[in-house]
Amino acid sequence: MMRLWGRKSSINVQKVLWCLAELGLKEGQDFERIDAGLQFGINRSPEFLKLNPNGLVPTLQDGDVVLWESNTIMRYLVRMHDKVKRFPTDVKSQYSSEKWLDWQLASMWPPLRTTFLGLTRVPESERNYEAIQKGYQEANQLFGLLDAVLATQDFSAGNHFQIGDIALALCVHRWVLLHQAFPEKTGPKADLKNVTRWLKQLETQTYFLEFADKELNIVV
């Protein structure tokens, strides 16, 4: 049985859980999930660090394969465990999705992460509100790029759902929640009609609502 280390409140763990569900793999039946990180600890233990020297979640162990980095884990799961043929495998669809996975990590998540951590992990007296708002407004601009793409197609990689949509949708959802919870701190949220349509579509067609945050996990 596969093992997945990570708490459900982690956006990166949410990606993997959503992907597993799309593949028809069930917790307790096809894989074991072990809470780790933040209040659960474990991730700095010697045993965990042997698996993932970064001390971060998620970490996946499948036989003798041990992986970290959520987008890499999703790529692996689709390659090795998509018995139900949930995701398209043609080259165009696959690599159209791959570019969004890399964009999510390298371009989109860093500014939004600044806002998220600043408003949910940093004590209020220590918050840099200028950086928090700057990050959010940069995210507005970046999601505008996605909105333009979605004006001509159903999903990020074309007209078929791909794992790129998983990574993007969870970030868009946090972008929405941050503005709902802290509107005066984030500044205005861009009105992106195509992104809104796409997100609503995912809510009706996938496991999005099962694994996305119901509310922000504010720990300070």
C-alpha positions in Angstrom: 0.0 0.0 0.0 1.2 3.5 -0.8 1.9 5.9 2.0 1.3 9.6 1.9 2.6 11.9 4.6 0.8 15.2 5.0 -2.0 17.1 6.7 -5.2 17.9 4.7 -4.8 21.6 5.4 -1.7 21.8 3.2 -2.4 23.0 -0.3 0.3 20.7 -1.7 -1.2 17.7 0.1 -4.6 18.7 -1.3 -3.3 18.5 -4.8 -2.1 14.9 -4.3 -5.3 13.8 -2.5 -7.4 15.3 -5.3 -5.3 13.5 -7.9 -5.5 10.2 -6.1 -9.3 10.6 -5.9 -9.5 11.3 -9.7 -7.6 8.1 -10.3 -10.1 6.1 -8.2 -7.6 5.5 -5.4 -9.1 5.5 -1.9 -7.5 6.4 1.5 -7.4 3.3 3.7 -7.9 1.0 0.8 -5.3 1.9 -1.8 -3.1 4.2 0.2 -2.4 5.2 3.8 -2.3 8.9 4.8 -0.2 10.0 7.8 -0.8 13.4 9.3 2.4 15.4 9.3 3.6 19.0 9.5 2.6 21.9 11.7 0.7 20.7 14.7 1.2 17.1 13.8 5.0 17.2 13.8 6.7 14.1 12.4 8.3 16.0 9.5 11.5 16.8 11.4 12.0 13.3 12.8 15.1 11.4 11.7 12.8 8.7 10.1 11.0 11.3 8.0 14.1 13.2 7.0 15.5 10.0 5.6 12.6 10.0 3.2 12.5 13.7 2.5 15.5 15.7 3.7 13.5 18.9 3.1 11.3 18.0 6.0 8.2 19.1 4.1 4.9 17.5 3.1 3.7 15.9 1.0 6.0 12.9 0.8 4.9 9.7 -1.1 6.3 6.2 -0.7 5.2 3.7 -3.3 7.2 0.5 -2.9 10.8 1.5 -3.3 9.9 4.8 -4.9 10.0 7.8 -2.6 9.0 11.2 -3.9 8.5 14.8 -2.7 7.3 17.9 -4.5 3.5 17.8 -5.0 3.5 18.4 -8.8 6.1 15.6 -9.3 4.0 13.3 -7.2 0.9 14.0 -9.4 2.9 13.3 -12.5 4.1 10.0 -11.1 0.6 8.9 -10.0 -0.8 9.6 -13.4 2.0 7.7 -15.1 1.9 4.7 -12.8 -1.7 4.5 -11.5 -4.2 5.9 -14.1 -5.9 2.5 -14.7 -9.2 4.3 -15.4 -7.6 6.5 -18.1 -8.9 9.6 -16.3 -6.3 11.9 -17.9 -5.4 12.3 -21.6 -2.0 11.0 -22.5 -1.4 12.5 -25.9 1.7 14.7 -26.1 -0.1 17.9 -26.8 -2.5 17.6 -23.8 0.2 16.3 -21.5 2.7 19.0 -22.1 0.1 21.8 -22.2 -0.6 20.7 -18.7 3.1 20.4 -17.7 3.7 24.0 -18.5 1.0 25.1 -16.1 2.4 22.9 -13.4 5.8 24.7 -13.7 4.1 28.1 -14.0 2.1 27.5 -10.9 5.3 26.7 -8.9 7.7 29.2 -10.4 5.6 32.2 -11.3 2.2 32.2 -9.7 2.6 30.7 -6.2 5.5 32.9 -4.9 3.5 36.2 -4.7 0.3 34.5 -3.5 2.3 32.6 -0.9 3.6 35.9 0.4 0.1 37.1 1.0 -1.1 33.7 2.4 1.7 33.3 4.9 1.6 36.9 5.8 -2.1 36.8 6.7 -2.3 33.3 8.2 1.1 32.4 9.8 2.7 35.7 10.8 1.5 37.5 14.1 -0.4 40.6 13.2 2.1 42.9 14.9 4.8 41.5 12.6 3.0 41.6 9.3 4.3 43.5 6.4 1.1 44.7 4.9 2.8 46.4 2.0 4.3 43.1 0.9 1.0 41.3 1.5 -1.0 43.6 -0.7 1.8 43.7 -3.4 1.8 39.9 -3.5 -2.0 39.8 -3.9 -2.0 42.4 -6.7 0.7 40.5 -8.5 -1.5 37.4 -8.3 -4.3 39.3 -9.8 -2.2 40.1 -12.8 -1.0 36.5 -13.1 -4.4 35.0 -12.9 -5.4 37.4 -15.7 -3.1 35.4 -18.0 -5.0 32.3 -17.1 -8.3 34.1 -17.6 -7.2 35.0 -21.2 -6.4 31.4 -22.0 -9.7 30.2 -20.5 -11.6 32.6 -22.8 -11.0 30.1 -25.7 -11.0 26.7 -24.0 -12.7 24.8 -21.2 -9.6 23.9 -19.1 -6.0 25.2 -18.7 -4.5 22.6 -21.2 -7.3 22.5 -23.7 -10.8 21.1 -23.6 -9.9 18.2 -21.3 -9.3 18.2 -17.5 -5.7 17.7 -16.6 -3.5 17.7 -13.4 -2.5 21.3 -14.3 -6.1 22.3 -13.4 -5.7 20.7 -10.0 -2.7 22.8 -9.1 -4.2 26.0 -10.5 -7.7 25.6 -9.0 -6.5 25.2 -5.4 -4.4 28.3 -5.7 -7.3 30.3 -7.3 -9.5 29.1 -4.5 -7.1 30.4 -1.9 -6.8 33.7 -3.8 -10.6 34.0 -3.5 -10.7 33.0 0.2 -7.9 35.5 1.1 -9.9 38.4 -0.4 -13.1 37.2 1.4 -11.3 37.1 4.7 -9.0 40.1 4.4 -10.5 42.4 1.7 -8.9 45.5 3.2 -5.5 43.9 3.5 -5.3 42.3 0.0 -6.7 45.2 -1.9 -9.2 44.7 -4.8 -9.6 41.2 -6.4 -9.6 41.2 -10.1 -12.9 40.3 -11.8 -11.9 37.3 -14.0 -15.0 35.9 -15.5 -13.4 33.0 -17.3 -11.5 31.9 -14.2 -14.8 32.1 -12.3 -16.6 30.0 -14.9 -13.8 27.4 -14.9 -13.7 27.1 -11.1 -17.5 26.6 -11.0 -17.2 24.0 -13.7 -14.6 22.1 -11.6 -16.9 22.3 -8.6 -19.5 20.3 -10.4 -17.3 17.9 -12.3 -14.5 16.8 -10.0 -13.5 16.3 -6.3 -12.6 20.0 -5.9 -15.1 20.7 -3.1 -13.9 17.6 -1.2 -10.3 18.6 -1.0 -10.2 22.4 -1.3 -10.0 24.6 1.9 -13.4 25.2 3.4 -11.9 28.2 5.2 -8.4 29.5 5.7 -6.3 27.6 8.2 -5.1 30.5 10.4 -2.8 29.2 13.0 -1.6 32.4 14.8 
